[in-house]
Amino acid sequence: MKKVLIREALIFSALLILLALSMHHDLLDNPLHRFVLLQERGNYLHPFVYTLLVFLILFLLRFVVKKITTFVSKIRNK
């Protein structure tokens, strides 16, 4: 169980970084400026909300693919 939680946390973190870098190209040039803008506007949670939405979509897709593959493998084994 601990390994699963760590793996999912790593996936969430990787998604957060990937989405942040794809949406805000200036994070690589001047990350401090982006964080100052984040603080001034007070929208602290929007990166986590968007990442959670993408994470849930990917989780659902992974779940469906896993169920389909187990179903197909049960059919082939008969």
PyMOL commands that set and color helices and strands:
alter all, ss='L'
color gray80, all
select helices_A, chain A and resi 2-23+26-29+31-41+46-77
alter helices_A, ss='H'
color red, helices_A
deselect
rebuild
show_as cartoon
